[in-house]
Amino acid sequence: MSESYFLQTEHLGLRPLREDDAEEYFVWFDDLEVCRGNSHHRFPESLESVKNYIRHTKEDRTVLVFAIIELASQRHIGNISLQSINYIDRNAELAILCGDKESWGKGYGTEAVQELVRHAFQALNLHRIYLGTLDSNLKMQKLALKAGFLEEGRRKDALYKEGTYHDIIEYGLLKKVVEK
């Protein structure tokens, strides 16, 4: 049986995160390599806390979280979200986590980001999308630039992880830039 997706690209389907996704999500949060370039993996998570998060996102209109499904294999390979959606200022923060290591380096992150950005600008009528990543997360920096984001600034020593402070590099994308 073929699954229905909220958003779909050539290689990916994006569907709302479900409670039965919690176990994979939990495993990814526990994987230092998966979480090396982000703010996760600093506190232990429980399977129940991940399930609670998923339940919470279904009721919160300021958060839109999708499971990323590779169409060819039907595998849940990661999650992507718009967070802190502000309908007055018309902006939101984008976050992505690719937990399936076999899917790394295939361009799926860029494909998912571009589709969610399209949805944010066209369907939600947002004006600006922004994201931040650790200065050591070169893959996310490359993804942001490839998806059209521009570097806007740097928060010095903004995140403490693995025994050291990291700068957060901030990126932004305006709707008018995408529409040109």
Summary of the structure (lengths in Angstrom):
residues: 180
radius of gyration: 15.8
end to end distance: 39.5
largest distance: 49.3
contacts: 523
relative contact order: 0.15
helix: 33%
strand: 36%
